[in-house]
Amino acid sequence: MDVKSNEIAAIPHLLRLLQLKGCLVTLDAMGCQTTISSQILEQEADDILAVKNKQPGLAKAAQESFESSDEQEQTKDLVDVVETQGDGHGRTEIRRCTVLKTGSNHPLPPAWESATAMIRIESEGSEGGTTTPHTRYFISSARMKAKDFLEAIR
């Protein structure tokens, strides 16, 4: 029995048990499924879904959209950017959240048409003189500012 497939099958059952209206549901890449996203929207909630390479078309679309936006330096589809810096436990971390509107300039695969935003979170952690960069991508049906996405995605 595949534990991961059981987890994917369990998410819709769990969501049905919850009153989601008006809520923001965040899921890791395992929950980044069109059927799960549709269910969240049907329950009158919004989602933030982690994008990983297990969804190659979606991951490629997100990465290419941000690369294109970076090359143009400014785009009308750029919603917001925010950067934070924090210290704790002997470590310094800088986090930058960039939000793009989806659409003709930044299309997603058709199955993901309910997503209104693509989110990129770049983090850079420094500890003991070593800096480690990390980039993560998300899609969302929510219309929020970058600071709110950054707060929701920990």
One Martini backbone bead per residue (centre of mass of N, CA, C, O) as a GRO file, in nm:
protein
  154
    1MET     BB    1   0.095   0.037   0.024
    2ASP     BB    2   0.060   0.376  -0.053
    3VAL     BB    3   0.091   0.640   0.150
    4LYS     BB    4   0.065   0.884  -0.042
    5SER     BB    5  -0.203   0.803  -0.179
    6ASN     BB    6  -0.361   0.810   0.088
    7GLU     BB    7  -0.318   1.110   0.147
    8ILE     BB    8  -0.453   1.223  -0.105
    9ALA     BB    9  -0.730   1.081  -0.044
   10ALA     BB   10  -0.774   1.219   0.247
   11ILE     BB   11  -0.807   1.523   0.200
   12PRO     BB   12  -1.104   1.545   0.097
   13HIS     BB   13  -1.229   1.425   0.353
   14LEU     BB   14  -1.125   1.639   0.548
   15LEU     BB   15  -1.245   1.892   0.411
   16ARG     BB   16  -1.551   1.803   0.448
   17LEU     BB   17  -1.531   1.840   0.773
   18LEU     BB   18  -1.486   2.139   0.705
   19GLN     BB   19  -1.520   2.486   0.761
   20LEU     BB   20  -1.403   2.699   0.488
   21LYS     BB   21  -1.539   2.952   0.475
   22GLY     BB   22  -1.302   3.212   0.430
   23CYS     BB   23  -1.052   3.046   0.398
   24LEU     BB   24  -0.701   2.943   0.417
   25VAL     BB   25  -0.544   2.692   0.226
   26THR     BB   26  -0.255   2.501   0.300
   27LEU     BB   27  -0.032   2.313   0.080
   28ASP     BB   28   0.157   2.088  -0.015
   29ALA     BB   29   0.259   1.919  -0.294
   30MET     BB   30   0.065   1.680  -0.247
   31GLY     BB   31  -0.196   1.891  -0.261
   32CYS     BB   32  -0.127   1.953  -0.573
   33GLN     BB   33  -0.449   1.932  -0.686
   34THR     BB   34  -0.717   1.992  -0.880
   35THR     BB   35  -0.936   1.856  -0.702
   36ILE     BB   36  -0.862   2.000  -0.440
   37SER     BB   37  -0.889   2.290  -0.535
   38SER     BB   38  -1.186   2.271  -0.621
   39GLN     BB   39  -1.296   2.200  -0.342
   40ILE     BB   40  -1.211   2.455  -0.197
   41LEU     BB   41  -1.377   2.647  -0.377
   42GLU     BB   42  -1.656   2.509  -0.324
   43GLN     BB   43  -1.605   2.588  -0.003
   44GLU     BB   44  -1.529   2.900  -0.008
   45ALA     BB   45  -1.216   2.901  -0.056
   46ASP     BB   46  -0.870   2.933  -0.036
   47ASP     BB   47  -0.542   2.881  -0.189
   48ILE     BB   48  -0.214   2.729  -0.115
   49LEU     BB   49   0.027   2.581  -0.341
   50ALA     BB   50   0.275   2.376  -0.375
   51VAL     BB   51   0.549   2.366  -0.606
   52LYS     BB   52   0.668   2.090  -0.789
   53ASN     BB   53   0.816   1.844  -1.000
   54LYS     BB   54   0.549   1.660  -1.000
   55GLN     BB   55   0.457   1.930  -1.171
   56PRO     BB   56   0.610   2.013  -1.447
   57GLY     BB   57   0.430   2.226  -1.591
   58LEU     BB   58   0.389   2.409  -1.345
   59ALA     BB   59   0.682   2.459  -1.265
   60LYS     BB   60   0.773   2.579  -1.535
   61ALA     BB   61   0.574   2.817  -1.547
   62ALA     BB   62   0.668   2.956  -1.291
   63GLN     BB   63   0.969   2.993  -1.353
   64GLU     BB   64   0.933   3.144  -1.627
   65SER     BB   65   0.774   3.385  -1.522
   66PHE     BB   66   0.995   3.493  -1.330
   67GLU     BB   67   1.223   3.518  -1.534
   68SER     BB   68   1.076   3.717  -1.718
   69SER     BB   69   1.030   3.933  -1.502
   70ASP     BB   70   1.331   3.977  -1.430
   71GLU     BB   71   1.424   4.068  -1.717
   72GLN     BB   72   1.213   4.320  -1.721
   73GLU     BB   73   1.204   4.424  -1.403
   74GLN     BB   74   0.907   4.503  -1.508
   75THR     BB   75   0.554   4.443  -1.450
   76LYS     BB   76   0.209   4.450  -1.470
   77ASP     BB   77   0.190   4.160  -1.305
   78LEU     BB   78   0.304   4.283  -1.065
   79VAL     BB   79   0.202   4.302  -0.739
   80ASP     BB   80   0.441   4.211  -0.525
   81VAL     BB   81   0.702   4.302  -0.279
   82VAL     BB   82   0.882   4.137  -0.006
   83GLU     BB   83   1.111   4.193   0.276
   84THR     BB   84   1.283   3.996   0.521
   85GLN     BB   85   1.443   4.001   0.852
   86GLY     BB   86   1.609   3.750   1.062
   87ASP     BB   87   1.685   3.645   1.401
   88GLY     BB   88   1.801   3.315   1.519
   89HIS     BB   89   1.989   3.078   1.654
   90GLY     BB   90   2.250   3.196   1.490
   91ARG     BB   91   2.056   3.308   1.256
   92THR     BB   92   2.013   3.440   0.926
   93GLU     BB   93   1.712   3.566   0.753
   94ILE     BB   94   1.607   3.604   0.415
   95ARG     BB   95   1.288   3.715   0.276
   96ARG     BB   96   1.131   3.684  -0.052
   97CYS     BB   97   0.824   3.810  -0.196
   98THR     BB   98   0.668   3.723  -0.507
   99VAL     BB   99   0.393   3.852  -0.709
  100LEU     BB  100   0.188   3.710  -0.968
  101LYS     BB  101  -0.017   3.732  -1.220
  102THR     BB  102  -0.218   3.560  -1.394
  103GLY     BB  103  -0.204   3.490  -1.756
  104SER     BB  104  -0.098   3.572  -2.065
  105ASN     BB  105   0.199   3.636  -1.954
  106HIS     BB  106   0.129   3.402  -1.710
  107PRO     BB  107   0.081   3.095  -1.773
  108LEU     BB  108  -0.106   2.816  -1.705
  109PRO     BB  109  -0.221   2.538  -1.699
  110PRO     BB  110  -0.554   2.479  -1.758
  111ALA     BB  111  -0.610   2.321  -1.483
  112TRP     BB  112  -0.512   2.619  -1.331
  113GLU     BB  113  -0.726   2.866  -1.373
  114SER     BB  114  -0.793   2.941  -1.061
  115ALA     BB  115  -0.534   3.077  -1.054
  116THR     BB  116  -0.416   3.420  -0.967
  117ALA     BB  117  -0.131   3.327  -0.839
  118MET     BB  118   0.220   3.367  -0.812
  119ILE     BB  119   0.477   3.238  -0.591
  120ARG     BB  120   0.790   3.364  -0.460
  121ILE     BB  121   1.035   3.218  -0.236
  122GLU     BB  122   1.319   3.372  -0.104
  123SER     BB  123   1.593   3.229   0.072
  124GLU     BB  124   1.852   3.333   0.319
  125GLY     BB  125   2.086   3.158   0.503
  126SER     BB  126   2.294   3.238   0.795
  127GLU     BB  127   2.575   3.033   0.920
  128GLY     BB  128   2.890   3.049   1.003
  129GLY     BB  129   2.945   3.188   0.699
  130THR     BB  130   2.698   3.038   0.570
  131THR     BB  131   2.514   3.044   0.263
  132THR     BB  132   2.160   2.958   0.195
  133PRO     BB  133   1.973   2.907  -0.080
  134HIS     BB  134   1.605   2.937  -0.149
  135THR     BB  135   1.338   2.816  -0.371
  136ARG     BB  136   0.983   2.879  -0.391
  137TYR     BB  137   0.662   2.762  -0.516
  138PHE     BB  138   0.332   2.904  -0.584
  139ILE     BB  139  -0.023   2.880  -0.575
  140SER     BB  140  -0.331   3.092  -0.607
  141SER     BB  141  -0.669   3.213  -0.540
  142ALA     BB  142  -0.566   3.449  -0.399
  143ARG     BB  143  -0.589   3.807  -0.308
  144MET     BB  144  -0.272   3.925  -0.220
  145LYS     BB  145  -0.018   4.027  -0.048
  146ALA     BB  146   0.302   3.946   0.010
  147LYS     BB  147   0.294   3.963   0.323
  148ASP     BB  148   0.058   3.755   0.346
  149PHE     BB  149   0.194   3.518   0.211
  150LEU     BB  150   0.443   3.507   0.394
  151GLU     BB  151   0.277   3.446   0.650
  152ALA     BB  152   0.131   3.182   0.541
  153ILE     BB  153   0.428   3.100   0.455
  154ARG     BB  154   0.656   2.896   0.657
   0.00000   0.00000   0.00000
